[in-house]
Amino acid sequence: MATNPDSTAPLSTVKKENITPIASNIASKIAELNETRSELLGRIQSLKQDLQGRRSKFDSEVKVYREVSDDQCFFLFSIYFDSL
């Protein structure tokens, strides 16, 4: 079984010219990932705020619905008991 001499060479024998493009590529990928991460965090914050606003609006609507329902029930009960 033949082995690739580059894969078995000690790290100290690898030429600097071969490492520089790899390091540059890695650095650009890290920068790209950091940018993507920042964008995703911004989108998450925006979605959280949107959800909080929707939840608040929904809570207000439920409160109004309950108040109207309570008033209607009270009205119906008063009509029923007045008829007795």
PDB file with SEQRES, HELIX, SHEET and CRYST1 records, atoms N, CA, C and O in Angstrom:
SEQRES   1 A   84  MET ALA THR ASN PRO ASP SER THR ALA PRO LEU SER THR          
SEQRES   2 A   84  VAL LYS LYS GLU ASN ILE THR PRO ILE ALA SER ASN ILE          
SEQRES   3 A   84  ALA SER LYS ILE ALA GLU LEU ASN GLU THR ARG SER GLU          
SEQRES   4 A   84  LEU LEU GLY ARG ILE GLN SER LEU LYS GLN ASP LEU GLN          
SEQRES   5 A   84  GLY ARG ARG SER LYS PHE ASP SER GLU VAL LYS VAL TYR          
SEQRES   6 A   84  ARG GLU VAL SER ASP ASP GLN CYS PHE PHE LEU PHE SER          
SEQRES   7 A   84  ILE TYR PHE ASP SER LEU                                      
HELIX    1 AA1 PRO A    5  THR A    8  1                                   4    
HELIX    2 AA2 LEU A   11  THR A   13  5                                   3    
HELIX    3 AA3 LYS A   16  SER A   83  1                                  68    
CRYST1    1.000    1.000    1.000  90.00  90.00  90.00 P 1           1          
ATOM      1  N   MET A   1       0.845  -1.172   0.000  1.00  0.00           N  
ATOM      2  CA  MET A   1       0.000   0.000   0.000  1.00  0.00           C  
ATOM      3  C   MET A   1       0.888   1.233   0.000  1.00  0.00           C  
ATOM      4  O   MET A   1       1.716   1.405   0.895  1.00  0.00           O  
ATOM      5  N   ALA A   2       0.722   2.084  -0.991  1.00  0.00           N  
ATOM      6  CA  ALA A   2       1.558   3.279  -1.108  1.00  0.00           C  
ATOM      7  C   ALA A   2       0.939   4.405  -0.304  1.00  0.00           C  
ATOM      8  O   ALA A   2      -0.281   4.561  -0.266  1.00  0.00           O  
ATOM      9  N   THR A   3       1.793   5.186   0.337  1.00  0.00           N  
ATOM     10  CA  THR A   3       1.305   6.329   1.102  1.00  0.00           C  
ATOM     11  C   THR A   3       1.746   7.601   0.416  1.00  0.00           C  
ATOM     12  O   THR A   3       2.787   7.646  -0.240  1.00  0.00           O  
ATOM     13  N   ASN A   4       0.956   8.609   0.574  1.00  0.00           N  
ATOM     14  CA  ASN A   4       1.267   9.907   0.007  1.00  0.00           C  
ATOM     15  C   ASN A   4       2.370  10.534   0.848  1.00  0.00           C  
ATOM     16  O   ASN A   4       2.187  10.691   2.055  1.00  0.00           O  
ATOM     17  N   PRO A   5       3.490  10.893   0.271  1.00  0.00           N  
ATOM     18  CA  PRO A   5       4.584  11.447   1.066  1.00  0.00           C  
ATOM     19  C   PRO A   5       4.213  12.774   1.724  1.00  0.00           C  
ATOM     20  O   PRO A   5       4.755  13.107   2.778  1.00  0.00           O  
ATOM     21  N   ASP A   6       3.296  13.540   1.118  1.00  0.00           N  
ATOM     22  CA  ASP A   6       2.896  14.808   1.730  1.00  0.00           C  
ATOM     23  C   ASP A   6       2.101  14.586   3.010  1.00  0.00           C  
ATOM     24  O   ASP A   6       2.187  15.393   3.935  1.00  0.00           O  
ATOM     25  N   SER A   7       1.330  13.505   3.076  1.00  0.00           N  
ATOM     26  CA  SER A   7       0.493  13.266   4.252  1.00  0.00           C  
ATOM     27  C   SER A   7       1.301  12.737   5.425  1.00  0.00           C  
ATOM     28  O   SER A   7       0.865  12.834   6.572  1.00  0.00           O  
ATOM     29  N   THR A   8       2.474  12.179   5.152  1.00  0.00           N  
ATOM     30  CA  THR A   8       3.282  11.641   6.243  1.00  0.00           C  
ATOM     31  C   THR A   8       4.431  12.564   6.614  1.00  0.00           C  
ATOM     32  O   THR A   8       5.164  12.284   7.563  1.00  0.00           O  
ATOM     33  N   ALA A   9       4.598  13.652   5.888  1.00  0.00           N  
ATOM     34  CA  ALA A   9       5.691  14.584   6.180  1.00  0.00           C  
ATOM     35  C   ALA A   9       5.394  15.347   7.448  1.00  0.00           C  
ATOM     36  O   ALA A   9       4.249  15.730   7.686  1.00  0.00           O  
ATOM     37  N   PRO A  10       6.411  15.578   8.270  1.00  0.00           N  
ATOM     38  CA  PRO A  10       6.197  16.372   9.482  1.00  0.00           C  
ATOM     39  C   PRO A  10       5.764  17.785   9.108  1.00  0.00           C  
ATOM     40  O   PRO A  10       6.098  18.290   8.036  1.00  0.00           O  
ATOM     41  N   LEU A  11       5.022  18.409  10.004  1.00  0.00           N  
ATOM     42  CA  LEU A  11       4.494  19.743   9.757  1.00  0.00           C  
ATOM     43  C   LEU A  11       5.617  20.745   9.515  1.00  0.00           C  
ATOM     44  O   LEU A  11       5.449  21.683   8.736  1.00  0.00           O  
ATOM     45  N   SER A  12       6.738  20.561  10.160  1.00  0.00           N  
ATOM     46  CA  SER A  12       7.850  21.509  10.003  1.00  0.00           C  
ATOM     47  C   SER A  12       8.452  21.475   8.608  1.00  0.00           C  
ATOM     48  O   SER A  12       9.121  22.429   8.209  1.00  0.00           O  
ATOM     49  N   THR A  13       8.235  20.415   7.866  1.00  0.00           N  
ATOM     50  CA  THR A  13       8.806  20.320   6.527  1.00  0.00           C  
ATOM     51  C   THR A  13       7.858  20.840   5.453  1.00  0.00           C  
ATOM     52  O   THR A  13       8.258  20.969   4.295  1.00  0.00           O  
ATOM     53  N   VAL A  14       6.605  21.143   5.812  1.00  0.00           N  
ATOM     54  CA  VAL A  14       5.654  21.676   4.851  1.00  0.00           C  
ATOM     55  C   VAL A  14       6.059  23.107   4.529  1.00  0.00           C  
ATOM     56  O   VAL A  14       6.343  23.901   5.426  1.00  0.00           O  
ATOM     57  N   LYS A  15       6.083  23.425   3.247  1.00  0.00           N  
ATOM     58  CA  LYS A  15       6.534  24.738   2.813  1.00  0.00           C  
ATOM     59  C   LYS A  15       5.544  25.827   3.233  1.00  0.00           C  
ATOM     60  O   LYS A  15       4.329  25.626   3.222  1.00  0.00           O  
ATOM     61  N   LYS A  16       6.092  26.975   3.600  1.00  0.00           N  
ATOM     62  CA  LYS A  16       5.275  28.102   4.028  1.00  0.00           C  
ATOM     63  C   LYS A  16       4.338  28.555   2.917  1.00  0.00           C  
ATOM     64  O   LYS A  16       3.224  29.000   3.192  1.00  0.00           O  
ATOM     65  N   GLU A  17       4.776  28.446   1.666  1.00  0.00           N  
ATOM     66  CA  GLU A  17       3.936  28.866   0.536  1.00  0.00           C  
ATOM     67  C   GLU A  17       2.668  28.032   0.456  1.00  0.00           C  
ATOM     68  O   GLU A  17       1.629  28.525   0.016  1.00  0.00           O  
ATOM     69  N   ASN A  18       2.740  26.776   0.876  1.00  0.00           N  
ATOM     70  CA  ASN A  18       1.565  25.905   0.831  1.00  0.00           C  
ATOM     71  C   ASN A  18       0.586  26.229   1.948  1.00  0.00           C  
ATOM     72  O   ASN A  18      -0.617  26.017   1.794  1.00  0.00           O  
ATOM     73  N   ILE A  19       1.078  26.736   3.063  1.00  0.00           N  
ATOM     74  CA  ILE A  19       0.222  27.018   4.223  1.00  0.00           C  
ATOM     75  C   ILE A  19      -0.490  28.360   4.065  1.00  0.00           C  
ATOM     76  O   ILE A  19      -1.639  28.495   4.486  1.00  0.00           O  
ATOM     77  N   THR A  20       0.161  29.340   3.475  1.00  0.00           N  
ATOM     78  CA  THR A  20      -0.408  30.681   3.377  1.00  0.00           C  
ATOM     79  C   THR A  20      -1.758  30.714   2.670  1.00  0.00           C  
ATOM     80  O   THR A  20      -2.679  31.334   3.202  1.00  0.00           O  
ATOM     81  N   PRO A  21      -1.939  30.088   1.505  1.00  0.00           N  
ATOM     82  CA  PRO A  21      -3.264  30.115   0.880  1.00  0.00           C  
ATOM     83  C   PRO A  21      -4.322  29.407   1.720  1.00  0.00           C  
ATOM     84  O   PRO A  21      -5.480  29.824   1.755  1.00  0.00           O  
ATOM     85  N   ILE A  22      -3.925  28.354   2.382  1.00  0.00           N  
ATOM     86  CA  ILE A  22      -4.873  27.621   3.236  1.00  0.00           C  
ATOM     87  C   ILE A  22      -5.303  28.499   4.401  1.00  0.00           C  
ATOM     88  O   ILE A  22      -6.491  28.577   4.713  1.00  0.00           O  
ATOM     89  N   ALA A  23      -4.352  29.155   5.041  1.00  0.00           N  
ATOM     90  CA  ALA A  23      -4.653  30.033   6.175  1.00  0.00           C  
ATOM     91  C   ALA A  23      -5.526  31.199   5.723  1.00  0.00           C  
ATOM     92  O   ALA A  23      -6.452  31.601   6.428  1.00  0.00           O  
ATOM     93  N   SER A  24      -5.227  31.735   4.553  1.00  0.00           N  
ATOM     94  CA  SER A  24      -6.029  32.833   4.023  1.00  0.00           C  
ATOM     95  C   SER A  24      -7.454  32.368   3.745  1.00  0.00           C  
ATOM     96  O   SER A  24      -8.413  33.085   4.031  1.00  0.00           O  
ATOM     97  N   ASN A  25      -7.590  31.182   3.193  1.00  0.00           N  
ATOM     98  CA  ASN A  25      -8.902  30.614   2.913  1.00  0.00           C  
ATOM     99  C   ASN A  25      -9.680  30.384   4.208  1.00  0.00           C  
ATOM    100  O   ASN A  25     -10.873  30.675   4.288  1.00  0.00           O  
ATOM    101  N   ILE A  26      -8.999  29.866   5.201  1.00  0.00           N  
ATOM    102  CA  ILE A  26      -9.647  29.628   6.500  1.00  0.00           C  
ATOM    103  C   ILE A  26     -10.088  30.948   7.124  1.00  0.00           C  
ATOM    104  O   ILE A  26     -11.191  31.044   7.661  1.00  0.00           O  
ATOM    105  N   ALA A  27      -9.229  31.967   7.054  1.00  0.00           N  
ATOM    106  CA  ALA A  27      -9.566  33.274   7.615  1.00  0.00           C  
ATOM    107  C   ALA A  27     -10.781  33.877   6.909  1.00  0.00           C  
ATOM    108  O   ALA A  27     -11.646  34.464   7.559  1.00  0.00           O  
ATOM    109  N   SER A  28     -10.852  33.735   5.583  1.00  0.00           N  
ATOM    110  CA  SER A  28     -11.998  34.284   4.861  1.00  0.00           C  
ATOM    111  C   SER A  28     -13.275  33.517   5.200  1.00  0.00           C  
ATOM    112  O   SER A  28     -14.348  34.112   5.303  1.00  0.00           O  
ATOM    113  N   LYS A  29     -13.162  32.204   5.373  1.00  0.00           N  
ATOM    114  CA  LYS A  29     -14.344  31.404   5.764  1.00  0.00           C  
ATOM    115  C   LYS A  29     -14.822  31.794   7.156  1.00  0.00           C  
ATOM    116  O   LYS A  29     -16.026  31.877   7.396  1.00  0.00           O  
ATOM    117  N   ILE A  30     -13.885  32.034   8.080  1.00  0.00           N  
ATOM    118  CA  ILE A  30     -14.249  32.453   9.435  1.00  0.00           C  
ATOM    119  C   ILE A  30     -14.950  33.809   9.392  1.00  0.00           C  
ATOM    120  O   ILE A  30     -15.957  34.010  10.070  1.00  0.00           O  
ATOM    121  N   ALA A  31     -14.419  34.741   8.596  1.00  0.00           N  
ATOM    122  CA  ALA A  31     -15.044  36.057   8.460  1.00  0.00           C  
ATOM    123  C   ALA A  31     -16.452  35.924   7.883  1.00  0.00           C  
ATOM    124  O   ALA A  31     -17.381  36.599   8.327  1.00  0.00           O  
ATOM    125  N   GLU A  32     -16.597  35.050   6.891  1.00  0.00           N  
ATOM    126  CA  GLU A  32     -17.909  34.821   6.287  1.00  0.00           C  
ATOM    127  C   GLU A  32     -18.884  34.235   7.305  1.00  0.00           C  
ATOM    128  O   GLU A  32     -20.042  34.646   7.367  1.00  0.00           O  
ATOM    129  N   LEU A  33     -18.422  33.288   8.090  1.00  0.00           N  
ATOM    130  CA  LEU A  33     -19.274  32.683   9.117  1.00  0.00           C  
ATOM    131  C   LEU A  33     -19.665  33.701  10.179  1.00  0.00           C  
ATOM    132  O   LEU A  33     -20.804  33.707  10.645  1.00  0.00           O  
ATOM    133  N   ASN A  34     -18.724  34.562  10.565  1.00  0.00           N  
ATOM    134  CA  ASN A  34     -19.039  35.601  11.553  1.00  0.00           C  
ATOM    135  C   ASN A  34     -20.088  36.569  11.021  1.00  0.00           C  
ATOM    136  O   ASN A  34     -20.983  36.989  11.755  1.00  0.00           O  
ATOM    137  N   GLU A  35     -19.975  36.923   9.741  1.00  0.00           N  
ATOM    138  CA  GLU A  35     -20.959  37.814   9.131  1.00  0.00           C  
ATOM    139  C   GLU A  35     -22.329  37.147   9.087  1.00  0.00           C  
ATOM    140  O   GLU A  35     -23.342  37.763   9.419  1.00  0.00           O  
ATOM    141  N   THR A  36     -22.348  35.888   8.674  1.00  0.00           N  
ATOM    142  CA  THR A  36     -23.605  35.138   8.630  1.00  0.00           C  
ATOM    143  C   THR A  36     -24.212  35.019  10.023  1.00  0.00           C  
ATOM    144  O   THR A  36     -25.424  35.148  10.198  1.00  0.00           O  
ATOM    145  N   ARG A  37     -23.366  34.775  10.998  1.00  0.00           N  
ATOM    146  CA  ARG A  37     -23.834  34.662  12.385  1.00  0.00           C  
ATOM    147  C   ARG A  37     -24.481  35.969  12.838  1.00  0.00           C  
ATOM    148  O   ARG A  37     -25.543  35.963  13.461  1.00  0.00           O  
ATOM    149  N   SER A  38     -23.835  37.080  12.522  1.00  0.00           N  
ATOM    150  CA  SER A  38     -24.388  38.393  12.887  1.00  0.00           C  
ATOM    151  C   SER A  38     -25.740  38.624  12.218  1.00  0.00           C  
ATOM    152  O   SER A  38     -26.677  39.113  12.850  1.00  0.00           O  
ATOM    153  N   GLU A  39     -25.836  38.270  10.943  1.00  0.00           N  
ATOM    154  CA  GLU A  39     -27.105  38.420  10.232  1.00  0.00           C  
ATOM    155  C   GLU A  39     -28.190  37.560  10.862  1.00  0.00           C  
ATOM    156  O   GLU A  39     -29.321  38.015  11.034  1.00  0.00           O  
ATOM    157  N   LEU A  40     -27.857  36.327  11.205  1.00  0.00           N  
ATOM    158  CA  LEU A  40     -28.841  35.424  11.813  1.00  0.00           C  
ATOM    159  C   LEU A  40     -29.282  35.935  13.179  1.00  0.00           C  
ATOM    160  O   LEU A  40     -30.465  35.873  13.513  1.00  0.00           O  
ATOM    161  N   LEU A  41     -28.340  36.438  13.969  1.00  0.00           N  
ATOM    162  CA  LEU A  41     -28.705  36.985  15.280  1.00  0.00           C  
ATOM    163  C   LEU A  41     -29.633  38.184  15.130  1.00  0.00           C  
ATOM    164  O   LEU A  41     -30.569  38.351  15.911  1.00  0.00           O  
ATOM    165  N   GLY A  42     -29.373  39.014  14.132  1.00  0.00           N  
ATOM    166  CA  GLY A  42     -30.264  40.150  13.864  1.00  0.00           C  
ATOM    167  C   GLY A  42     -31.654  39.691  13.473  1.00  0.00           C  
ATOM    168  O   GLY A  42     -32.652  40.250  13.928  1.00  0.00           O  
ATOM    169  N   ARG A  43     -31.720  38.681  12.638  1.00  0.00           N  
ATOM    170  CA  ARG A  43     -33.027  38.152  12.222  1.00  0.00           C  
ATOM    171  C   ARG A  43     -33.772  37.531  13.407  1.00  0.00           C  
ATOM    172  O   ARG A  43     -34.987  37.681  13.534  1.00  0.00           O  
ATOM    173  N   ILE A  44     -33.036  36.840  14.263  1.00  0.00           N  
ATOM    174  CA  ILE A  44     -33.657  36.229  15.445  1.00  0.00           C  
ATOM    175  C   ILE A  44     -34.217  37.310  16.358  1.00  0.00           C  
ATOM    176  O   ILE A  44     -35.335  37.184  16.858  1.00  0.00           O  
ATOM    177  N   GLN A  45     -33.437  38.386  16.580  1.00  0.00           N  
ATOM    178  CA  GLN A  45     -33.914  39.482  17.427  1.00  0.00           C  
ATOM    179  C   GLN A  45     -35.178  40.100  16.835  1.00  0.00           C  
ATOM    180  O   GLN A  45     -36.127  40.402  17.559  1.00  0.00           O  
ATOM    181  N   SER A  46     -35.186  40.287  15.516  1.00  0.00           N  
ATOM    182  CA  SER A  46     -36.352  40.851  14.848  1.00  0.00           C  
ATOM    183  C   SER A  46     -37.572  39.941  15.009  1.00  0.00           C  
ATOM    184  O   SER A  46     -38.679  40.413  15.269  1.00  0.00           O  
ATOM    185  N   LEU A  47     -37.359  38.636  14.852  1.00  0.00           N  
ATOM    186  CA  LEU A  47     -38.460  37.685  15.018  1.00  0.00           C  
ATOM    187  C   LEU A  47     -38.968  37.659  16.454  1.00  0.00           C  
ATOM    188  O   LEU A  47     -40.170  37.538  16.689  1.00  0.00           O  
ATOM    189  N   LYS A  48     -38.053  37.773  17.414  1.00  0.00           N  
ATOM    190  CA  LYS A  48     -38.470  37.820  18.818  1.00  0.00           C  
ATOM    191  C   LYS A  48     -39.343  39.038  19.089  1.00  0.00           C  
ATOM    192  O   LYS A  48     -40.365  38.941  19.768  1.00  0.00           O  
ATOM    193  N   GLN A  49     -38.931  40.191  18.550  1.00  0.00           N  
ATOM    194  CA  GLN A  49     -39.718  41.414  18.740  1.00  0.00           C  
ATOM    195  C   GLN A  49     -41.073  41.294  18.068  1.00  0.00           C  
ATOM    196  O   GLN A  49     -42.084  41.722  18.627  1.00  0.00           O  
ATOM    197  N   ASP A  50     -41.105  40.722  16.883  1.00  0.00           N  
ATOM    198  CA  ASP A  50     -42.363  40.520  16.176  1.00  0.00           C  
ATOM    199  C   ASP A  50     -43.287  39.601  16.971  1.00  0.00           C  
ATOM    200  O   ASP A  50     -44.479  39.873  17.115  1.00  0.00           O  
ATOM    201  N   LEU A  51     -42.724  38.520  17.481  1.00  0.00           N  
ATOM    202  CA  LEU A  51     -43.516  37.580  18.273  1.00  0.00           C  
ATOM    203  C   LEU A  51     -44.045  38.247  19.539  1.00  0.00           C  
ATOM    204  O   LEU A  51     -45.199  38.043  19.917  1.00  0.00           O  
ATOM    205  N   GLN A  52     -43.204  39.040  20.189  1.00  0.00           N  
ATOM    206  CA  GLN A  52     -43.633  39.730  21.405  1.00  0.00           C  
ATOM    207  C   GLN A  52     -44.784  40.690  21.094  1.00  0.00           C  
ATOM    208  O   GLN A  52     -45.742  40.783  21.862  1.00  0.00           O  
ATOM    209  N   GLY A  53     -44.691  41.400  19.973  1.00  0.00           N  
ATOM    210  CA  GLY A  53     -45.769  42.304  19.578  1.00  0.00           C  
ATOM    211  C   GLY A  53     -47.059  41.556  19.283  1.00  0.00           C  
ATOM    212  O   GLY A  53     -48.143  41.979  19.685  1.00  0.00           O  
ATOM    213  N   ARG A  54     -46.929  40.435  18.575  1.00  0.00           N  
ATOM    214  CA  ARG A  54     -48.120  39.634  18.268  1.00  0.00           C  
ATOM    215  C   ARG A  54     -48.745  39.062  19.542  1.00  0.00           C  
ATOM    216  O   ARG A  54     -49.967  39.024  19.687  1.00  0.00           O  
ATOM    217  N   ARG A  55     -47.884  38.619  20.458  1.00  0.00           N  
ATOM    218  CA  ARG A  55     -48.384  38.059  21.719  1.00  0.00           C  
ATOM    219  C   ARG A  55     -49.132  39.130  22.514  1.00  0.00           C  
ATOM    220  O   ARG A  55     -50.191  38.866  23.082  1.00  0.00           O  
ATOM    221  N   SER A  56     -48.573  40.333  22.546  1.00  0.00           N  
ATOM    222  CA  SER A  56     -49.204  41.433  23.269  1.00  0.00           C  
ATOM    223  C   SER A  56     -50.565  41.769  22.649  1.00  0.00           C  
ATOM    224  O   SER A  56     -51.550  41.960  23.362  1.00  0.00           O  
ATOM    225  N   LYS A  57     -50.608  41.838  21.313  1.00  0.00           N  
ATOM    226  CA  LYS A  57     -51.865  42.118  20.627  1.00  0.00           C  
ATOM    227  C   LYS A  57     -52.885  41.016  20.900  1.00  0.00           C  
ATOM    228  O   LYS A  57     -54.055  41.298  21.156  1.00  0.00           O  
ATOM    229  N   PHE A  58     -52.445  39.777  20.845  1.00  0.00           N  
ATOM    230  CA  PHE A  58     -53.338  38.647  21.110  1.00  0.00           C  
ATOM    231  C   PHE A  58     -53.881  38.705  22.542  1.00  0.00           C  
ATOM    232  O   PHE A  58     -55.070  38.482  22.767  1.00  0.00           O  
ATOM    233  N   ASP A  59     -53.003  39.004  23.512  1.00  0.00           N  
ATOM    234  CA  ASP A  59     -53.444  39.113  24.906  1.00  0.00           C  
ATOM    235  C   ASP A  59     -54.502  40.203  25.067  1.00  0.00           C  
ATOM    236  O   ASP A  59     -55.472  40.032  25.805  1.00  0.00           O  
ATOM    237  N   SER A  60     -54.307  41.326  24.370  1.00  0.00           N  
ATOM    238  CA  SER A  60     -55.296  42.409  24.427  1.00  0.00           C  
ATOM    239  C   SER A  60     -56.625  41.964  23.840  1.00  0.00           C  
ATOM    240  O   SER A  60     -57.685  42.258  24.392  1.00  0.00           O  
ATOM    241  N   GLU A  61     -56.564  41.256  22.722  1.00  0.00           N  
ATOM    242  CA  GLU A  61     -57.799  40.777  22.092  1.00  0.00           C  
ATOM    243  C   GLU A  61     -58.525  39.778  22.984  1.00  0.00           C  
ATOM    244  O   GLU A  61     -59.752  39.806  23.068  1.00  0.00           O  
ATOM    245  N   VAL A  62     -57.793  38.907  23.641  1.00  0.00           N  
ATOM    246  CA  VAL A  62     -58.402  37.935  24.550  1.00  0.00           C  
ATOM    247  C   VAL A  62     -59.049  38.649  25.727  1.00  0.00           C  
ATOM    248  O   VAL A  62     -60.145  38.287  26.153  1.00  0.00           O  
ATOM    249  N   LYS A  63     -58.375  39.656  26.248  1.00  0.00           N  
ATOM    250  CA  LYS A  63     -58.925  40.419  27.377  1.00  0.00           C  
ATOM    251  C   LYS A  63     -60.241  41.074  26.982  1.00  0.00           C  
ATOM    252  O   LYS A  63     -61.214  41.016  27.734  1.00  0.00           O  
ATOM    253  N   VAL A  64     -60.278  41.701  25.799  1.00  0.00           N  
ATOM    254  CA  VAL A  64     -61.513  42.335  25.315  1.00  0.00           C  
ATOM    255  C   VAL A  64     -62.599  41.288  25.120  1.00  0.00           C  
ATOM    256  O   VAL A  64     -63.748  41.504  25.503  1.00  0.00           O  
ATOM    257  N   TYR A  65     -62.245  40.167  24.533  1.00  0.00           N  
ATOM    258  CA  TYR A  65     -63.216  39.099  24.311  1.00  0.00           C  
ATOM    259  C   TYR A  65     -63.811  38.624  25.637  1.00  0.00           C  
ATOM    260  O   TYR A  65     -65.022  38.432  25.751  1.00  0.00           O  
ATOM    261  N   ARG A  66     -62.958  38.438  26.623  1.00  0.00           N  
ATOM    262  CA  ARG A  66     -63.455  37.982  27.938  1.00  0.00           C  
ATOM    263  C   ARG A  66     -64.373  39.016  28.575  1.00  0.00           C  
ATOM    264  O   ARG A  66     -65.403  38.671  29.155  1.00  0.00           O  
ATOM    265  N   GLU A  67     -63.991  40.294  28.460  1.00  0.00           N  
ATOM    266  CA  GLU A  67     -64.840  41.342  29.039  1.00  0.00           C  
ATOM    267  C   GLU A  67     -66.204  41.373  28.358  1.00  0.00           C  
ATOM    268  O   GLU A  67     -67.233  41.490  29.023  1.00  0.00           O  
ATOM    269  N   VAL A  68     -66.211  41.268  27.029  1.00  0.00           N  
ATOM    270  CA  VAL A  68     -67.476  41.265  26.286  1.00  0.00           C  
ATOM    271  C   VAL A  68     -68.277  40.026  26.647  1.00  0.00           C  
ATOM    272  O   VAL A  68     -69.489  40.114  26.842  1.00  0.00           O  
ATOM    273  N   SER A  69     -67.628  38.882  26.741  1.00  0.00           N  
ATOM    274  CA  SER A  69     -68.332  37.646  27.089  1.00  0.00           C  
ATOM    275  C   SER A  69     -68.925  37.731  28.490  1.00  0.00           C  
ATOM    276  O   SER A  69     -70.059  37.309  28.713  1.00  0.00           O  
ATOM    277  N   ASP A  70     -68.164  38.273  29.427  1.00  0.00           N  
ATOM    278  CA  ASP A  70     -68.668  38.419  30.794  1.00  0.00           C  
ATOM    279  C   ASP A  70     -69.872  39.348  30.827  1.00  0.00           C  
ATOM    280  O   ASP A  70     -70.855  39.075  31.515  1.00  0.00           O  
ATOM    281  N   ASP A  71     -69.794  40.454  30.076  1.00  0.00           N  
ATOM    282  CA  ASP A  71     -70.915  41.396  30.031  1.00  0.00           C  
ATOM    283  C   ASP A  71     -72.148  40.744  29.414  1.00  0.00           C  
ATOM    284  O   ASP A  71     -73.262  40.943  29.897  1.00  0.00           O  
ATOM    285  N   GLN A  72     -71.956  39.976  28.362  1.00  0.00           N  
ATOM    286  CA  GLN A  72     -73.084  39.314  27.708  1.00  0.00           C  
ATOM    287  C   GLN A  72     -73.693  38.261  28.627  1.00  0.00           C  
ATOM    288  O   GLN A  72     -74.916  38.131  28.695  1.00  0.00           O  
ATOM    289  N   CYS A  73     -72.864  37.517  29.326  1.00  0.00           N  
ATOM    290  CA  CYS A  73     -73.377  36.510  30.261  1.00  0.00           C  
ATOM    291  C   CYS A  73     -74.169  37.176  31.377  1.00  0.00           C  
ATOM    292  O   CYS A  73     -75.248  36.714  31.748  1.00  0.00           O  
ATOM    293  N   PHE A  74     -73.625  38.260  31.906  1.00  0.00           N  
ATOM    294  CA  PHE A  74     -74.322  38.978  32.967  1.00  0.00           C  
ATOM    295  C   PHE A  74     -75.670  39.475  32.459  1.00  0.00           C  
ATOM    296  O   PHE A  74     -76.680  39.369  33.154  1.00  0.00           O  
ATOM    297  N   PHE A  75     -75.681  40.013  31.253  1.00  0.00           N  
ATOM    298  CA  PHE A  75     -76.915  40.516  30.658  1.00  0.00           C  
ATOM    299  C   PHE A  75     -77.930  39.383  30.478  1.00  0.00           C  
ATOM    300  O   PHE A  75     -79.105  39.541  30.809  1.00  0.00           O  
ATOM    301  N   LEU A  76     -77.479  38.248  29.956  1.00  0.00           N  
ATOM    302  CA  LEU A  76     -78.386  37.119  29.741  1.00  0.00           C  
ATOM    303  C   LEU A  76     -78.918  36.572  31.063  1.00  0.00           C  
ATOM    304  O   LEU A  76     -80.099  36.240  31.167  1.00  0.00           O  
ATOM    305  N   PHE A  77     -78.063  36.478  32.061  1.00  0.00           N  
ATOM    306  CA  PHE A  77     -78.517  36.005  33.366  1.00  0.00           C  
ATOM    307  C   PHE A  77     -79.512  36.977  33.988  1.00  0.00           C  
ATOM    308  O   PHE A  77     -80.488  36.558  34.610  1.00  0.00           O  
ATOM    309  N   SER A  78     -79.269  38.262  33.822  1.00  0.00           N  
ATOM    310  CA  SER A  78     -80.199  39.247  34.410  1.00  0.00           C  
ATOM    311  C   SER A  78     -81.563  39.155  33.730  1.00  0.00           C  
ATOM    312  O   SER A  78     -82.593  39.282  34.392  1.00  0.00           O  
ATOM    313  N   ILE A  79     -81.579  38.937  32.423  1.00  0.00           N  
ATOM    314  CA  ILE A  79     -82.859  38.775  31.716  1.00  0.00           C  
ATOM    315  C   ILE A  79     -83.557  37.510  32.215  1.00  0.00           C  
ATOM    316  O   ILE A  79     -84.763  37.519  32.461  1.00  0.00           O  
ATOM    317  N   TYR A  80     -82.815  36.450  32.361  1.00  0.00           N  
ATOM    318  CA  TYR A  80     -83.400  35.179  32.800  1.00  0.00           C  
ATOM    319  C   TYR A  80     -83.972  35.312  34.221  1.00  0.00           C  
ATOM    320  O   TYR A  80     -85.104  34.901  34.478  1.00  0.00           O  
ATOM    321  N   PHE A  81     -83.200  35.877  35.121  1.00  0.00           N  
ATOM    322  CA  PHE A  81     -83.666  35.987  36.509  1.00  0.00           C  
ATOM    323  C   PHE A  81     -84.785  36.998  36.665  1.00  0.00           C  
ATOM    324  O   PHE A  81     -85.630  36.852  37.548  1.00  0.00           O  
ATOM    325  N   ASP A  82     -84.806  38.029  35.814  1.00  0.00           N  
ATOM    326  CA  ASP A  82     -85.902  38.996  35.867  1.00  0.00           C  
ATOM    327  C   ASP A  82     -87.208  38.375  35.407  1.00  0.00           C  
ATOM    328  O   ASP A  82     -88.287  38.803  35.817  1.00  0.00           O  
ATOM    329  N   SER A  83     -87.107  37.361  34.551  1.00  0.00           N  
ATOM    330  CA  SER A  83     -88.316  36.733  34.045  1.00  0.00           C  
ATOM    331  C   SER A  83     -88.914  35.733  35.040  1.00  0.00           C  
ATOM    332  O   SER A  83     -90.046  35.285  34.856  1.00  0.00           O  
ATOM    333  N   LEU A  84     -88.179  35.384  36.071  1.00  0.00           N  
ATOM    334  CA  LEU A  84     -88.693  34.401  37.044  1.00  0.00           C  
ATOM    335  C   LEU A  84     -89.686  34.967  37.961  1.00  0.00           C  
ATOM    336  O   LEU A  84     -90.201  34.260  38.827  1.00  0.00           O  
TER     337      LEU A  84                                                      
END                                                                             
